[in-house]
């Protein structure tokens, strides 16, 4: 029987980074926290942030959408689609090099 694989925990990721770079686990935690804070600041101010070799984070603004009437394709009756307030979306897109290297 094959053993079910589990996703890596943040603690394990910190340990791997600490071992690979020769720093303590606390220093690895600070480095990851710094990367997270920088990504948040850049996404809010500039609108995009790229984690080198991994992904590109983009902030998108969606304006409010008013309520509207439509005809249901299933029942052919008129329905009302609820209004949605304006909001921000965060999109994360894998970079080409990551897509090519994952089998």
Residue pairs with C-beta under 8 A, 6 or more apart in sequence:
10 32
13 32
14 25
14 28
14 29
14 32
15 25
15 28
17 23
17 28
17 31
17 32
18 24
18 25
18 27
18 28
21 28
23 31
35 51
38 49
39 49
39 51
39 57
42 48
42 49
43 49
43 57
43 58
43 59
43 90
44 59
47 58
47 59
48 56
48 57
48 58
48 59
49 56
49 57
50 56
50 57
50 95
51 57
53 95
53 97
53 98
54 94
54 95
54 98
55 92
55 93
55 94
55 95
55 98
56 92
56 93
56 95
57 90
57 91
57 92
58 90
58 91
58 92
58 93
59 88
59 89
59 90
59 91
60 88
60 89
60 90
60 91
61 86
61 87
61 88
61 89
62 84
62 86
62 87
62 88
62 89
63 86
64 83
64 84
64 85
64 86
65 83
65 84
66 83
67 80
67 81
67 82
67 83
68 80
68 81
69 78
69 79
69 80
69 81
70 78
70 79
70 80
70 81
71 77
71 78
71 79
72 78
72 79
